[in-house]
Amino acid sequence: IAEFAVADLGGYREGDALVIPLSGAIQDQVQLEICQHQAGVALRLNAEDSAGHEMSRTFRLPPGSQLAEAGWRGQSLVLSLKRE
């Protein structure tokens, strides 16, 4: 579930958004992939830092949720969600 995966990355839920701190990540090297399937929507987050270390996490959004928008707030990736 998204909240647990995001918390594992040091992130948190903020209203209808998930906030993931990615300090050290090269913003141009962060990729977000969306996969729609029967169980709902899954996101795969791929990031690389300036030292060349790569990180990849896949997590499902809460049931009935879709990704509305993704953007940066400082060094944090903010994933705004909307209900279907």
C-alpha atoms as an extended CHARMM CRD file, in Angstrom:
* protein
*
        84  EXT
         1         1  ILE       CA              0.0000000000        0.0000000000        0.0000000000  PROA      1               0.0000000000
         2         2  ALA       CA              1.2470000000        3.4510000000       -0.8890000000  PROA      2               0.0000000000
         3         3  GLU       CA              1.4370000000        4.8880000000        2.6360000000  PROA      3               0.0000000000
         4         4  PHE       CA              3.7380000000        2.0870000000        3.8210000000  PROA      4               0.0000000000
         5         5  ALA       CA              5.9980000000        2.2650000000        0.7620000000  PROA      5               0.0000000000
         6         6  VAL       CA              6.2080000000        6.0480000000        1.0080000000  PROA      6               0.0000000000
         7         7  ALA       CA              6.9120000000        5.8720000000        4.7610000000  PROA      7               0.0000000000
         8         8  ASP       CA              9.7210000000        3.4000000000        4.0070000000  PROA      8               0.0000000000
         9         9  LEU       CA             11.2950000000        6.1830000000        1.9080000000  PROA      9               0.0000000000
        10        10  GLY       CA             10.8600000000        8.7390000000        4.7150000000  PROA      10              0.0000000000
        11        11  GLY       CA              7.7270000000       10.2010000000        3.1440000000  PROA      11              0.0000000000
        12        12  TYR       CA              4.2680000000       10.9240000000        4.4380000000  PROA      12              0.0000000000
        13        13  ARG       CA              0.6650000000       11.5770000000        3.4630000000  PROA      13              0.0000000000
        14        14  GLU       CA             -0.3630000000       15.2330000000        3.2710000000  PROA      14              0.0000000000
        15        15  GLY       CA             -4.0980000000       15.5530000000        2.6070000000  PROA      15              0.0000000000
        16        16  ASP       CA             -4.7120000000       14.0760000000       -0.8520000000  PROA      16              0.0000000000
        17        17  ALA       CA             -0.9940000000       13.9010000000       -1.6510000000  PROA      17              0.0000000000
        18        18  LEU       CA              1.9630000000       11.6540000000       -0.9530000000  PROA      18              0.0000000000
        19        19  VAL       CA              5.2230000000       13.5060000000       -0.2430000000  PROA      19              0.0000000000
        20        20  ILE       CA              8.4940000000       11.6530000000       -0.8680000000  PROA      20              0.0000000000
        21        21  PRO       CA             11.7500000000       13.3530000000        0.1590000000  PROA      21              0.0000000000
        22        22  LEU       CA             14.4260000000       12.6500000000       -2.4490000000  PROA      22              0.0000000000
        23        23  SER       CA             17.2970000000       14.8300000000       -1.2850000000  PROA      23              0.0000000000
        24        24  GLY       CA             20.4020000000       13.9660000000       -3.2310000000  PROA      24              0.0000000000
        25        25  ALA       CA             18.4300000000       12.6780000000       -6.2080000000  PROA      25              0.0000000000
        26        26  ILE       CA             19.0630000000       14.2410000000       -9.5860000000  PROA      26              0.0000000000
        27        27  GLN       CA             15.6130000000       15.5540000000      -10.4420000000  PROA      27              0.0000000000
        28        28  ASP       CA             16.1280000000       15.0260000000      -14.1830000000  PROA      28              0.0000000000
        29        29  GLN       CA             16.9360000000       11.3630000000      -13.4520000000  PROA      29              0.0000000000
        30        30  VAL       CA             13.7360000000       10.6440000000      -11.4950000000  PROA      30              0.0000000000
        31        31  GLN       CA             11.1950000000        8.6210000000      -13.4460000000  PROA      31              0.0000000000
        32        32  LEU       CA              7.6430000000        7.7740000000      -12.4900000000  PROA      32              0.0000000000
        33        33  GLU       CA              5.8330000000        4.9960000000      -14.3330000000  PROA      33              0.0000000000
        34        34  ILE       CA              2.0980000000        4.3600000000      -14.0070000000  PROA      34              0.0000000000
        35        35  CYS       CA              0.5380000000        0.9340000000      -14.4730000000  PROA      35              0.0000000000
        36        36  GLN       CA             -3.2280000000        0.3910000000      -14.4760000000  PROA      36              0.0000000000
        37        37  HSD       CA             -4.3960000000       -3.1470000000      -13.6730000000  PROA      37              0.0000000000
        38        38  GLN       CA             -7.3700000000       -4.9460000000      -12.1470000000  PROA      38              0.0000000000
        39        39  ALA       CA             -6.1730000000       -4.3830000000       -8.5780000000  PROA      39              0.0000000000
        40        40  GLY       CA             -5.8800000000       -0.6070000000       -9.1760000000  PROA      40              0.0000000000
        41        41  VAL       CA             -3.0720000000        1.7550000000      -10.0620000000  PROA      41              0.0000000000
        42        42  ALA       CA              0.5680000000        1.0040000000       -9.3220000000  PROA      42              0.0000000000
        43        43  LEU       CA              3.4590000000        3.4590000000       -9.5240000000  PROA      43              0.0000000000
        44        44  ARG       CA              7.1100000000        2.6590000000      -10.0600000000  PROA      44              0.0000000000
        45        45  LEU       CA              9.5520000000        5.3000000000       -8.8710000000  PROA      45              0.0000000000
        46        46  ASN       CA             13.1030000000        5.1740000000      -10.2460000000  PROA      46              0.0000000000
        47        47  ALA       CA             15.7230000000        7.6520000000       -9.0290000000  PROA      47              0.0000000000
        48        48  GLU       CA             19.4630000000        8.1630000000       -9.2780000000  PROA      48              0.0000000000
        49        49  ASP       CA             21.6660000000       10.3130000000       -7.0480000000  PROA      49              0.0000000000
        50        50  SER       CA             24.7970000000       12.2810000000       -7.9220000000  PROA      50              0.0000000000
        51        51  ALA       CA             26.9970000000        9.3430000000       -6.8560000000  PROA      51              0.0000000000
        52        52  GLY       CA             25.2790000000        7.0700000000       -9.3820000000  PROA      52              0.0000000000
        53        53  HSD       CA             23.3020000000        5.0440000000       -6.8310000000  PROA      53              0.0000000000
        54        54  GLU       CA             19.9580000000        3.8960000000       -8.1810000000  PROA      54              0.0000000000
        55        55  MET       CA             16.7400000000        3.3030000000       -6.2820000000  PROA      55              0.0000000000
        56        56  SER       CA             13.5220000000        1.7420000000       -7.5080000000  PROA      56              0.0000000000
        57        57  ARG       CA             10.2570000000        1.2590000000       -5.6080000000  PROA      57              0.0000000000
        58        58  THR       CA              6.8710000000        0.0400000000       -6.7990000000  PROA      58              0.0000000000
        59        59  PHE       CA              3.6990000000        0.6100000000       -4.8190000000  PROA      59              0.0000000000
        60        60  ARG       CA             -0.0630000000        0.5960000000       -5.2900000000  PROA      60              0.0000000000
        61        61  LEU       CA             -2.1390000000        3.6990000000       -4.7990000000  PROA      61              0.0000000000
        62        62  PRO       CA             -5.0170000000        3.5320000000       -2.3130000000  PROA      62              0.0000000000
        63        63  PRO       CA             -8.0890000000        1.7880000000       -3.8030000000  PROA      63              0.0000000000
        64        64  GLY       CA            -10.1370000000        4.1280000000       -5.9940000000  PROA      64              0.0000000000
        65        65  SER       CA             -7.2720000000        6.6310000000       -6.3640000000  PROA      65              0.0000000000
        66        66  GLN       CA             -5.5660000000        7.9500000000       -9.4820000000  PROA      66              0.0000000000
        67        67  LEU       CA             -2.4630000000       10.0880000000       -9.8600000000  PROA      67              0.0000000000
        68        68  ALA       CA             -3.6510000000       13.6260000000      -10.6440000000  PROA      68              0.0000000000
        69        69  GLU       CA             -0.2950000000       15.3710000000      -10.7160000000  PROA      69              0.0000000000
        70        70  ALA       CA              3.3620000000       14.8880000000       -9.7940000000  PROA      70              0.0000000000
        71        71  GLY       CA              5.7850000000       17.7080000000       -9.1260000000  PROA      71              0.0000000000
        72        72  TRP       CA              8.6580000000       18.9650000000       -7.0360000000  PROA      72              0.0000000000
        73        73  ARG       CA              8.5330000000       20.9970000000       -3.8400000000  PROA      73              0.0000000000
        74        74  GLY       CA             12.1710000000       21.6590000000       -3.0460000000  PROA      74              0.0000000000
        75        75  GLN       CA             13.8210000000       18.2310000000       -2.7770000000  PROA      75              0.0000000000
        76        76  SER       CA             10.5160000000       16.3630000000       -2.2900000000  PROA      76              0.0000000000
        77        77  LEU       CA              8.4220000000       14.6920000000       -4.9570000000  PROA      77              0.0000000000
        78        78  VAL       CA              4.7300000000       15.4220000000       -4.3690000000  PROA      78              0.0000000000
        79        79  LEU       CA              2.1990000000       12.9890000000       -5.8250000000  PROA      79              0.0000000000
        80        80  SER       CA             -1.2830000000       14.5300000000       -5.8070000000  PROA      80              0.0000000000
        81        81  LEU       CA             -4.0570000000       11.9620000000       -5.8440000000  PROA      81              0.0000000000
        82        82  LYS       CA             -7.6930000000       12.1280000000       -6.8890000000  PROA      82              0.0000000000
        83        83  ARG       CA            -10.5580000000        9.7810000000       -6.1480000000  PROA      83              0.0000000000
        84        84  GLU       CA            -12.3190000000        8.0960000000       -9.0360000000  PROA      84              0.0000000000
